[in-house]
Amino acid sequence: MRIVLLGPPGAGKGTQAKRICETYKIPHISTGDLFRENMSKDTPLGQKAKEYMAQGLLVPDDLVIDMVEDRLTHDDVLAAGYGYLLDGFPRTVDQAQALCRINAKRDCELDFAINLEVPFDILIERVSGRRICPTCHATYHIKYSKPKVEGVCDLDGTPLYQRDDDKVETVKKRIQVYQDQTEPLIEFYQDKQKIININGLQHMDDVFVNIEEILSGVKKR
């Protein structure tokens, strides 16, 4: 099973990606995680990615495509029958076309592009309220998922922080970038009859039920 997960910042892609991958035994490939790993190791790619992400901008296509193509050669992808869930890629039509070429080398194609739909005003509240533990990477929200002690991780007591790209002005810029560069992907995958639109305003359990109804049908074929 090969899936692309679409949706603007704060639509809940990370939550749904985890549940999909656990249920259907496919690797979760998040470009955000790959970027953060490179940034933590201060690699050349990480240094470059940090510059763009801190401003709410997209990392250039050529860097992202090479990184993702390499990731799709790893053992966990091959063990899943060249199955994967891509979260954060593609972000542009050029990247989507590159993914088509990468899949073609394996003589396969994408099953679905799942698009989580959430109004932009709700997204700003969701993302700007997010807080992260720098030690265990647990995620909280100042309104929807508060820690037991304000500003402190429940799991290890580490002070929480707000990522630079989660601050209000940066979130607004990220959403604008999404509208300009990533929304055309919806039309791209509609033309290929791959798009599945899901109401992302529902409770996360209901969102997953909708997704599971679709994916279970694919798995049974």
Residue pairs with C-beta under 8 A, 6 or more apart in sequence:
1 24
1 26
1 80
1 83
1 111
1 215
1 218
1 219
2 82
2 83
2 84
2 103
2 108
2 109
2 110
2 111
3 20
3 26
3 84
3 85
3 86
3 110
3 111
3 112
3 113
3 114
3 215
4 85
4 86
4 89
4 90
4 96
4 99
4 110
4 112
4 113
4 114
4 189
4 194
5 13
5 16
5 17
5 20
5 85
5 86
5 87
5 113
5 114
5 116
6 13
6 113
6 114
6 115
6 116
6 182
6 185
6 186
6 189
7 13
7 115
7 116
7 117
7 118
7 200
8 118
8 120
8 123
8 174
8 175
8 178
8 179
8 182
9 123
9 127
9 171
9 174
9 175
9 178
10 118
10 122
10 123
10 124
10 126
10 127
10 130
10 171
11 116
11 117
11 118
11 123
11 200
12 116
12 118
12 200
12 204
12 207
13 87
13 88
13 116
14 30
14 87
14 139
15 204
16 114
16 116
16 204
16 207
16 208
16 211
17 28
17 30
17 85
17 87
18 28
19 208
20 26
20 28
20 85
20 208
20 211
20 215
21 27
21 28
21 85
23 212
23 215
24 83
24 215
24 219
25 80
25 83
26 80
26 83
26 84
26 85
27 74
27 76
27 77
27 80
27 83
27 84
27 85
28 85
28 87
29 68
29 71
29 72
29 77
29 84
29 85
29 86
29 87
29 89
30 87
30 88
31 59
31 64
31 67
31 68
31 86
31 87
31 88
31 89
31 91
32 87
32 88
34 67
34 68
34 71
35 45
35 46
35 49
35 50
35 53
35 59
37 46
38 45
38 46
38 49
39 46
39 47
39 49
39 50
40 46
45 63
45 67
48 59
48 63
49 59
49 63
52 58
52 59
52 60
53 59
53 164
53 165
54 164
54 165
54 170
55 170
55 173
56 165
56 170
56 171
56 173
56 174
56 177
57 173
57 177
58 91
58 92
58 177
58 181
61 92
61 94
61 95
61 98
64 89
64 91
64 95
65 95
65 98
68 86
68 89
68 99
68 102
69 98
69 102
71 77
72 82
72 84
72 102
77 83
77 84
82 106
82 108
86 99
89 95
89 99
90 96
90 98
90 99
90 185
91 181
91 182
91 185
92 181
92 182
92 184
92 185
93 184
93 185
93 188
96 185
96 188
96 189
99 110
100 109
100 110
103 109
103 110
110 189
110 192
110 194
111 194
111 218
112 194
112 195
112 196
112 214
112 215
112 218
113 185
113 186
113 189
113 194
113 195
113 196
114 196
114 198
114 211
114 214
115 186
115 189
115 195
115 196
115 197
115 198
116 198
116 200
116 207
117 197
117 198
117 199
117 200
117 201
118 126
118 200
118 201
119 201
120 175
122 201
123 171
123 175
124 168
124 171
124 172
124 175
125 143
126 141
126 144
127 166
127 171
127 174
128 166
128 167
128 168
128 171
129 141
129 142
129 143
129 144
130 139
130 140
130 141
130 162
130 163
130 166
131 139
131 140
131 141
131 142
131 147
131 151
131 160
131 161
131 162
132 138
132 139
132 140
132 160
132 161
132 162
132 163
133 139
133 140
133 153
133 155
133 156
133 158
133 160
134 158
134 161
135 153
135 156
135 158
136 153
136 155
136 156
136 158
138 153
138 154
138 155
139 145
140 146
140 147
140 153
140 160
147 153
147 154
147 160
148 154
151 159
151 160
152 158
152 159
152 160
153 159
153 160
164 170
165 171
165 174
186 195
189 195
196 211
196 214
198 207
198 210
198 211
199 207
199 210
200 207
202 210
